[in-house]
Amino acid sequence: MEANSKPSELQLIWGADAIAAELGCDRRRAFYLLEKGEIPAKKVGGKWVVRRDELHAFFMNSGAVA
């Protein structure tokens, strides 16, 4: 029997501006958190990228910096 499960859609947030908007903070704060490694993001081609579900889970589970 073969499992026909569809992989969950990968929702990426590209760029510090978009990450800041998702977090509800200003761009400067988002850059600070990204550069310090406080947000689970990576740089791809010079742009910050993060998975939406990982970003939300990180802040829900970690008691992250406000």
HELIX and SHEET records of a PDB file:
HELIX    1   1 ALA A   16  LEU A   23  1                                   8    
HELIX    2   2 ARG A   27  LYS A   36  1                                  10    
HELIX    3   3 ARG A   52  SER A   62  1                                  11    
SHEET    1   A 3 LEU A  12  TRP A  14  0                                        
SHEET    2   A 3 LYS A  47  ARG A  51 -1                                        
SHEET    3   A 3 LYS A  42  VAL A  44 -1                                        
END                                                                             
